[in-house]
Amino acid sequence: MNSLGFDKDPKDTRVVVAMSGGVDSSVAAALLHEEGYEVIGVTLQLYDYGEALRKKGACCAGQDIYDARRVAEERGFPHYVLDYESNFRESVIEDFVETYLAGETPIPCVRCNQTVKFRDLLDVARDLGADCMATGHYVRRTVSEHGEAELRRAVDDTKDQTYFLFATTHEQLDFLRFPLGGWTKDVTRVHAQRLGLVTAIKPDSQDICFVPNGDYASVVKSMRPGSEQPGEIVHVDGRVLGRHNGIVHYTIGQRKGLGIGGGHSENNEPFYVVRIDTARNEVVVGPKEALAKNILNLKDCNWLSRRFGNSEIRTTVKFRSMMKPVPARVSAGETDKTATVTLETPQYGISPGQAAVCYDGDRVIGGGWIEGTGISGVL
């Protein structure tokens, strides 16, 4: 077996590498090429080229395409740029906007992996006759004793990206490879320097790629003119505390920038956004304890563990990418696409639109999109 799990020589193994233009995917491609694999680099152009050149520090932007091409040229393997602007707009940006307008918190990086990268791009890789597709994600892929591919957290907890890949299907996981999941980011940087890659000291992207300045509301307003409708800020007890300039400026758990001033609570304790009522165009606020939730209702679930079935199992759950997984129970709903997660201890700031990802140790067993939350007695 070669390092990618195929019973043939690396030179006879064709690998399509998804190259974003960052250091991680550059190292993944260069290392596989160094091992002797037949590497084909593919970069997705997700924006109009002129617009992309103005986006600094964003994945798959103008400079990133140029950097990916240079890595391929200098290492000596072919590289293609595919225009996925319309795919990305329809599958990711439109979903982001609609989720915000619904008063929810979108996770566009999951949608991008779920659709553009691990659906559309995988089809391209197969069309190119590839044996597999590799990416620079920090996750691990293992194979069980039954020959089933499993998704596991990266060795480096601070870089683990399994949260963003929970929607990866069994079929996709069979075809995917993740060369970097077994080491830390500093090792990646060392290899980049050793290989002389132009991306060796390139900083990591920090923002959502199509919102590099962090101004989510501006994206929503530009795509949905007139969506910024003023309304009332209401306390959970029904008191009207002030006015807002549009629900697109608020997210569940938000504390700063509410615009209601002080004097509305005892000891001037802070308020948090507890709920966004789109039907009434209201932002509902309250004390921190009003944010506590321990019931998560999931939709559009994807399960990678075949032992889950219809039973209730103990698990750990993340509803934000960088949080430490917390103990919970998960039970199947009426279909395999729905489930209920019950947290052992109530958590704060959980919003519909986020993903809830379930783990068995370091293995991802699956997850789904949060469509509702609640509070019940502590377990």
GUPA-698587 format. One record per residue: residue in three letters; x, y, z of N, C-alpha, C, CB in turn. Coordinates in steps of 0.02 Angstrom, whole numbers, plus 50000, padded with zeros to 5 digits. Each point is the difference from the previous one (the first is absolute). Glycine has a CB too. Example, Ala and Ser with C-alpha at 12.3 -4.5 7.8 and 13.67 -1.06 7.14 Angstrom:
! residues 2
ALA506604971650390499555005950000500455006050000499054994150062SER500775011249902500425005950003499615005550037500594996849892
//
This chain:
! residues 379
MET500424994050000499585006050000500445006350000499094993750061ASN500735011249897500365006350003499715004350056500264999449876SER500015006550134499805004250057499285002449996501175003650008LEU498524996049934499305002049992499524994150002500385009649932GLY499904984450080499584994150009499844996249937499535005950095PHE500854995149852499884996449938500554994949988499415010149952ASP500394984150022500464994549989500355000849932499294992550073LYS501075013049921500395001249939500525005350014499024996849928ASP501435003950025500545004850008499725007149999500814992049945PRO499495012750094499765006949998499975003049930500475001350113LYS500024997049844500015002949932499404997849959501245000450006ASP498444994250015499414997549965499355002250034500674990249961THR499395014350088499425002450039499895007449985500224991450091ARG499215010149879499855006949982499615003450057499994997049876VAL500255008750146499695003650056499835007149978500644993050084VAL498745008849921499815007049991500035003450068499244997249901VAL501135008350104500065003650063499635006649994501124994650024ALA498425006650021499635006350003500465005350030498884994050011MET501335010849949500495005050022499665006850008500934993649942SER499025008750119499695006550014500475005849990499264994350080GLY501395004249917500505005349996500335001550066499355004749908GLY500464991750144500305000850066500574995150010498915004150044VAL501414996450014500584995750013499814992750008500555009750054ASP498874988949976499814993150015499904995949936499475004050105SER500114998349850499884996249939500615000049955498795003050007SER501625002249997500635000149961500474994550023499875012449983VAL500194986950083500444994750027499724993249984500355007750093ALA498994991449913499704993549984500164998049929499075002350082ALA500855002349871500144998549929500744998749989499025007049967ALA501414997350061500724999349988500284993650030500095012549998LEU499674985750061500254993950032499794993749961499955005850111LEU499434994149866499774994349961500394999449935498855001150050HIS501295004649919500415000049939500704997650016499335009549953GLU500944992650104500674997850020500034992550011500195011250053GLU499264986049972499964992750011499954996149935499465002250110GLY500415001349835499984996649936499304999049972501024994650034TYR498475008149999499324999449975499905004449938499594997550117GLU499945000549841499815004249943499505005250026500194990549915VAL500055015550099499595005250031499725004749947500704999250104ILE498675002449904499675005249960499705005050049499754992049903GLY500495014250094499735005250044499405003349969501135001850047VAL498364999449994499405003549976499825005550050499584989549942THR500335016550032499795005750041499345002749974501205002950026LEU498354998650020499355002649981500025007650002499434989750045GLN500345013449901499905007350000499295001250021500875002049909LEU499055001150150499335000750029499725007049991500304991450082TYR500105013249890499775006849990500195002349930500125002450122ASP499555002949856500235003649941500735001950011498835004449974TYR501584994649975500725000850010500195006950025500184991649909GLY499525013750062500155006850022499835001050073499805004049885GLU499644993350136499805000550071500474996050044498815001649966ALA501394992550009500434995750040500675003350016499454990249947LEU500815013750006500645003250011499985005050059500254998649879ARG499155003850137499945004950054499894996750068499545008149918LYS500364985350083499854996650063500654997550031498854996749958LYS501365006450095500624998150033499864995050055500505011249972GLY499934983750034499954995350055499404995449995500575008250069ALA499174990849871499414995749992500184994149956499235009850015CYS500504984450002500124993949963499725000549929499994993550107CYS500385003649845499774999649930499895006949968499464989250029ALA500935015849993499975006649970500555000749948499515004950105GLY500555001149865500465000949945500724998250015499265008849963GLN501014993650093500694998550018500084992550014500145011550047ASP499364985449982500044992950016500044995849937499355002150105ILE500274999749844500034996449937500705000549970498785002349979TYR501505003750024500685001149975500504995850039499685011749965ASP500264988250102500474996250042499954992549987499915008950087ALA499484988649906499914992849986500324998249933498934999950066ARG500985004449884500304998749935500765000050004499005005349945ARG501284999350093500735000350007500284993750034499935012550005VAL499724985250047500234993850033500014994349951499525004050109ALA499954995249852499974994649951500545000649947498774999350019GLU501345006749957500515001149949500704998550026499275008749948GLU500874993650113500674999150028500144992850019499955011750041ARG499534984649979500094993050019499934995349940499575002750113GLY500124999849832499984996149939499414995449991501205000750004PHE498215001450019499404996049987499465004549971500284991950094PRO499255005249868499495004249967499525003150050500094992749901HIS499635013050079499545003750043499455003149958500925002350083TYR498464997249941499435002749963499605004650046499954989849927VAL499785015550044499565004650036499304999149971500945008350023LEU498584990350020499314998849979499565005850023500174987550004ASP499425015149951499555005550017499384997150034500425006949902TYR499554993950164499434997650039499615005850031500634989450024GLU499425016449946499685005950029499254998950008500885007249948SER498794990450000499274999250005499824994450049499885004149882ASN500504990450118499874994650047500065002550072500424991649916PHE500115012250096500135002550067499475004950022501224998349982ARG498585006049973499495004950017499344996650018500555008349923GLU499264986850036499354996750011500014995650062499815000349878SER500734995850132500024995150053500215002750067500254991849914VAL500165013550086500295002450063499775007050018500984992949977ILE499135011949978499845007050017499255001050008501035003849939GLU498584993450015499275000850005499744996750064499915000149874ASP500354994150143499804996750062500195004250061500134988849945PHE500465014250054500235004450054499515005850010501204996949974VAL498605006249971499555005850004499324997950026500615005449905GLU499124989250068499334997750021500004997950074499774996449882THR500785000550140500044997950070500015006150047500624989749964TYR499755015450017500015006150041499315003350001501215001649972LEU498464998749971499345003149997499494996150041500285004649887ALA499854989050124499554995850041500155000750074499904992049905GLY500585012450112500175001050070500454994650028498945005850013GLU501394990449944500434994650021500745001849989499094991849973THR501355003750050500725001249994500294995149949500065004250120PRO500144998049821500244995549949500724997850011499235005449922ILE500944988850052500694997450001500194998549928499874995050118PRO500335010149844500114999249928500574995249982499565011449987CYS500944987950057500554995549984499764992749997500805007950056VAL498714990349985499724993349996499634999149934499904999550126ARG499705005549855499624999749938500474999549939499075006750054CYS501494996949950500474999949944500304993049992500265012150019ASN499954984850037500264993249996499464995149978500835002850090GLN498564998249935499464995449986499785000249927499635001550117THR500455004249851499745000849932500565001049949498965004950048VAL501335000949950500485001749948500624995550001499605011850006LYS500694987150053500634996350003499914992450000500475009650061PHE499104987949981499944992750007499424997149960500515001150112ARG499185002849847499504997349953500235001649929499065001450085ASP500975004949898500175002049932500734998449983499155009050008LEU501314992750037500714999049984500174992649999500265011150052LEU499434984949990500114992749998499804997149933499824999550124ASP499645003249848499794997749933500535001649948498805001650033VAL501505004249973500545001949954500594995350008499645012150005ALA500544986450057500564995550013499884993149968500245006150108ARG499164991549898499834993549970500035000449924499274997250098ASP500495008449874500035001049928500725000149975498935006450006LEU501534995750036500715000249982500344993350010500015012150030GLY499604982949990500274993350009500424999250063500004999149879ALA499885005150171500394999650062499804993950042500105012549999ASP500394984950036499864994750048499725002950065500924993149950CYS499255013250065499755003250060500105007549993500254989950071MET499455013849976500125007250005500275001650068499085002449918ALA501445001750085500315001950064499885007450013500874991049986THR499095010750078499935007050020500485001550058498785000049964GLY501285006350053500445002050055499645000750066500685005749918HIS498734991350089499635000450064500374996350056498925000849935TYR501025001950125500284996750058499484995450031500775009850021VAL499164984449948499594994650025500364993549983498905006649985ARG500904988050047500314993549985499474995349971500855001650092ARG499364994549860499584994849971500324993350016499595007649907THR500034988150127500254993350016499524994949969500545004050108VAL499684989849891499594994649973499894994850054500435002049883SER498954996250131499844995150052500194993049979499065007350038GLU500904988150009500154993049985499524997049950500484998950114HIS498955004549877499504997749951500095003449933499214997950094GLY501335006249900500145003449937499605006349989500274989049956GLU499445013750098499595006149994500405006150018498994993450027ALA501015011749928500365006250013499685003850058500345000749879GLU500075001950165499775003850059500325006950001499844989250064LEU499795015749961500255006950006500175001350073499315003849900ARG501314998350112500235001250069500315006850007500184987850014ARG499815014750047500295006550014500755000049987499115002150085ALA501165003749897500715000749986500414999250064499745007649904VAL500904990950088500454999550057500045006850036500664990949942ASP499345014550020500045006750027499295002650014501095002249938ASP498704997850125499325002250018499875007249980500014992050095THR500525012149905499905007149984499875001149926500745003050097LYS499404992149861499895000649928499484995249974501185003649990ASP498544992250053499524995049978499415003149962500324993050098GLN499525004149844499465002749957499434995049989500865007049945THR499094988050098499464995149990499315003150005500764991450046TYR499175014049994499355003350006499745002149931500315004050115PHE500154998449843499805002549934499894994549949500645010350026LEU499534983549993499944994449953499494994850021501195001849970PHE498394999850080499534995050025499524997549947500095005450111ALA499774998749838499524998149948500314995749945499395010550024THR501244987849984500334995549951499674993150003501095006450011THR498724991049932499654993649997500504994249999499045005449939HIS500704988550071500434994049996500334999649932499264994150082GLU500365007049866500274999549932500565005249989498884995849960GLN501025010250064500505005249992500634998350040499105008549981LEU500804989250081500564998450043500424994349972499335003850098ASP500364991649867500384994749967500495002849949499034992350017PHE500795013249951500395002949945500505005250024499044997849925LEU500875004850136500415005550025500614997750039498975006850004ARG501554997449995500604998850040500215006750031500374990349925PHE499925009350136500195006050037500714999250026498795002250033PRO501714999649927500704998650019500255003650062500194998249881LEU499495007250141500285004150053499704998650069500205008649915GLY499304987250090499644999250063500404996850056499014999049932GLY501554998050052500394996650051500555004250031499754989849941TRP500285016650042500525004250031499755007050015500864993449939THR499575010550093499815006850020500175005049945500184996950121LYS499565009249885500105005049949500745001949992498845004350024ASP501524995650031500715001949994500384995049957499945005450112VAL499864988349888500324995149956499855001749927499914991150090THR499485011049897499815002049932500455005849977498814996350019ARG501295008650024500425005749983500724997849986499265007450071VAL500994987949968500684997549989500064996949931500144998050124HIS499374997949857500024996949934499945005249945499494989650048ALA500105015549963499935005349950500665003649988498805001450033GLN501564999950022500655003249994500504995449966499775006650104ARG500234987049915500474995249970499894999449925500034993850108LEU499335006349871499834999249930500065006649961499244990750032GLY500885014850005500075006449967499365002749970501164996849978LEU498285001950054499365002149972499885007550012499554988450019VAL500155014949933499875007250006499505001450055500245001449879THR499394993650143499495000950052500274998550070499134997149915ALA501525001750091500284997650063499855004550060500894994749933ILE499125011950057499885004550056499345003749992501235001450014LYS498364996249941499355003249989499544999050060500134998249875PRO499575007150152499564999250058499374996249983500455010650047ASP499254986450005499374996449990499435004949988500434990750073SER499085007149889499395004049991499614999950065499964997449877GLN499785008450143499645000650063499255001249990501045004350051ASP498784998849894499305001949990499654995249953500325011950018ILE499024988549981499624996549949500225002949933499004998050078CYS501144997749874500355002249940499655005649962500464988649992PHE498875011450007499655005349964499815005850045499584991549921VAL500645008350143499905005650046500665001450036498774996950017PRO501765004949945500665000750030500065005650052500444995649895ASN499105009250105500035005450050499554998750060500265007949909GLY499424986350091499574998150056499335003450003501024998050059ASP498805005849890499375003650000499464995849965500615011149999TYR499094984350039499504995449973499395003849974500404991250079ALA499405013849959499395003649982500055003349931499795002050121SER500815000349861500085003349936499894995249942500815007950052VAL499384985849958499894994949948499254998849991501114994650027VAL498555004850029499274998849998499655005949966500074993050104LYS500115013149916499675006049972500155000849926500085005450112SER500524992949867500175000849929499624995049956501135004150034MET498724990049994499664995049961499245000350008501014992950011ARG498775010050044499285000650013499855007250020499924987850035PRO500105016849917499835007050016499315000550031500735003949905GLY499225000150147499365000550034499914995250058499535003849894SER500984991950117499954995150054500125003250068500374991249921GLU499915014850081500165003450062499395003950024501235000749968GLN498304995750063499395003150024500035001550075499374994049909PRO500535012250113500015001650071499444996450038500505011249972GLY499634987650091499504996750043500165001150073499804991549911GLU499865004850132500075001050072500484994950032498855004750002ILE501504997750049500394995750044499584998750062501125004449955VAL498724989450057499524998250052500324995550052499065001049917HIS500805000450147500244995750054499584993650001500385010150068VAL499924984549960499634993650003499365000750041501084993949989ASP498875011250054499395001050038499485004349964500684998950103GLY499495003149835499525003749959500125007549996499214991450030ARG501235011350011500145007249999500365001949936500055000250125VAL499765005449846500355002749943500575004350026498954999949927LEU501674998350054500595003550027500315004949951500214990150070GLY499625009249866500315004449951499834997949929500925002250080ARG499455000549873499894998649929500644997349969499135009149994HIS500794986749955500574997549962499935002349927500134989950078ASN500435009749886500015002249930499954994249951500675009750035GLY499174984449990499954994149957500274993950036500105007249898ILE499544987250099500224994050036500654997149973498814997650024VAL501395004549915500624997449972500625002250040499465000049888HIS500455004850157500565002550041500074996150065499835011349949TYR499764983550062499994996650065500064992449992499305009350046THR501034987650002500044992750003499874997750072500824999949903ILE498964993950103499864997250066500635000150043499104992649951GLY500845009750111500575000450045500375006649998500104987949987GLN499735016549966500345006449994499885004350062499874999549876ARG500665003750148499955004350059500145007349983500334990250071LYS500185010949888500205006949985499625002749940501144997650047GLY498805009049952499705003349943499254999149994501064998549945LEU498595000350111499284999149997499635006649991500124989950073GLY500195015549950499705006649988499415001750045500384998849886ILE499624998450176499445001550044500215003750064499434989949955GLY501235011350053500225003850058499904996450066499755010149935GLY500354993450120499944997050066499365002050034501234999950009GLY498714998050054499435001950041499394995649991500425011249994HIS499634983349969499424995749989500014993750044499965004349884SER500584994650153500054994050041500305001750067500124992949897GLU499785002550152500295001050066500764999849995498984994950055ASN501335009649981500735000450001500305001049931499994992750100ASN499585009549853500225001449932500344993949968500145012150031GLU499604981949984500274993849971499884999949925499804993950109PRO500675003249854499955000249927499434995649973501225002249996PHE498554999749945499514996049964500344996349943499085008150030TYR500624986449951500244995949944499424998949951500884994350074VAL499285004849863499484998149952499814992850013500435008249913VAL498954990750105499754993450018499644996749941499885003850118ARG499785000349843499604997349945499905005449948499414991950076ILE500545006249861499835004749946499344997849970501235002649977ASP498265001550031499334998549976499905003349932499554999150120THR500554997049827499955002949933499295001849982501004993449967ALA498515002850058499305001449984499795006850026499764987750003ARG500495014250056499835006450030500555005249991499314993950083ASN501235004149883500585004449990500255002850066499565002949886GLU500504992650163500225002050067500654996650019498815001850033VAL501605001850003500604997250032499834999250074500815005349915VAL499194988650110499814998650069500634999250042498924994549963VAL501135009450091500594999950042499814998050071500545008849929GLY499974989350110499884998150069500664998750036498904995149967PRO501085002650096500614998650037500344993849972499515005250102LYS501114993749918500384994349974499654993450011501045006550020GLU498654992750039499684993650015499444998349950500285001850120ALA499445003249847499484998749951500284996749937499375009750044LEU501294990449948500324996749943500114992650010500555010749976ALA499404986950086500164993150015499544995149964500435003750112LYS499864991649851499614995049964500354993250007499585008749917ASN500014986150088500304993350001499664995149952500315002250118ILE499215000349843499674995949949500135003049932499104996450082LEU501184999749873500145002249932499624995449952501145004650032ASN498424998349928499644996249950500365000849933498905001550061LEU501304992949909500405000149939499614997949939500994997750070LYS499195005249873499724998149935500574998749951498955006850022ASP500894990349921500494998849947500634996650027499565010049938CYS500334984850103500564996650032500404995749951499355000150107ASN501284999049910500434995349963500364995850052500155008149902TRP499784985250093500304995550049500534995749968498934999950064LEU501655000049969500564996049976500104993750042500545010449958SER499054988750092500044994150042499394995649987500655006350088ARG499474987849889499444995549982499684996950062500574997749891ARG499765003050167499714997050060499515004650035501044993550014PHE498885012549959499555004950032499284997649996500805009349971GLY498964989349969499334997349991499465004250033500514988949993ASN499015007750038499455003450033500095000550076499254996049909SER501325002050116500114999950072500265006850024500244987749994GLU499725013350071500305005950031500704998250023498865004450037ILE501624999849946500694998650020500305006050036500124992149902ARG500385006450138500375005350033500565002349953499744995450115THR500385011049885500475002949953500285006450030499384994949901THR501055008450063500195006950015499825004149939500944996550080VAL498915009949932499745004249947500355006849998498894994350011LYS501235008249928500235006849989499485003749960501224996450004PHE498625009750016499555004249959500365006349977499014995550063ARG501645004949953500455005049972500664996549985499455009650064SER500904992849885500584996349975500564999350050499705004049888MET500445001250152500584999950043499844998250073500495008449925MET498894990150091499834998250068500224992950016499035007949996LYS501054990650068500144993350022499344996050000500995003950071PRO499004990149900499374996249999499734998850070500384994549895VAL498965006050113499674999250065499584993650000499985012650017PRO499954984150041499624993750004499265001149983500814995950086ALA498904999149881499305000549980499734993149983500195011649955ARG499164988150033499684994049972499695002149934499784994850114VAL500225000749837499695001549936499534994349983501005006849961SER498404994950018499514995049981499725001749932499714997950120ALA500154996949841499765000949932499295002750001500734990749960GLY499115013249989499325002549992499584995249960500435011750007GLU499034990949963499554995849962500334997449937499045006450045THR501464997149929500384997849943500745000450017499105003749919ASP501334993350039500725000450014500295006849986500084988049973LYS499495016750003500235006849987499855004750057499824997949879THR499854999650174499855004250058500254996550063498995004949942ALA501154999050109500244997350064499915005250054500844992749940THR499205005050122499985004550058500614998850042498745000050000VAL501615005450016500584999850044499815003050067500805000749901THR499344995650153499885002450068500665000850035498874994450004LEU501325011750011500645001450033499964998450074500245009049915GLU500304988450113500004998550072499975006450041500664989649977THR499645015749998500005006550034499785005349950500924996350079PRO498605008049939499795005249954500595004349977498885000250056GLN501105001849881500525004249970499695006549977500664989849964TYR499775015150020499775006749983500165001949928500155003250120GLY499425000949851500135002849934499914995149943500775007550055ILE498804987549953499874995249946499465002949955500324990150074SER499805009949861499535003249954499784995349945500545010950025PRO498834989449957499794996549938500435002449942498814998950043GLY501344996449912500455001549944500694997350010499345010149979GLN500874989150085500644997150014499974992449989500255009250084ALA500344987749912500034992749996500154997250069500395000649879ALA499334993650135500184996250060500334993649977499035004950069VAL501604994149952500394994449976500144995350059500525007049909CYS499344986550081500054995050053500634995749991498744999950009TYR501574998650048500624996250001499954993950046500635010549975ASP499744984350006500124994250043500764999950010498974993349959GLY501265009750096500715001050008500235005249949500164988150042ASP500325009949915500235004749949499684998649932501075001150062ARG498474994249936499674998349937499365004049991500504988550006VAL499405014249935499375003449984499484994849982500625010349959ILE498834989750079499464995349983499465003449958500234993650105GLY499825013149889499535003649957499745006250034499694989349947GLY499765013250027499715006150028499455002749955501085002650056GLY498705003449959499465003049962499975007450013499374989450003TRP500155013849965499905007350006499485001450054500305001749878ILE499865002850167499555001650055499415004149972500964999950084GLU498434997649925499415003849979499605002650058499964993049898GLY500195004750162499665002550059500364997950063498914999649939THR501005004250116500314998650063499495000550056501105004249957GLY499054992850100499545000350056500384998650065499054996449927ILE500585004050128500294998750066499534995450038500595011250002SER499714983750030499624995450041500384999050065499504994249899GLY500275001350143500354998750062500704997349986498914997850057VAL501565003949985500694997749992500014992550009500485011050041LEU499924985449918500034992750001500244997550067500214999949878
//
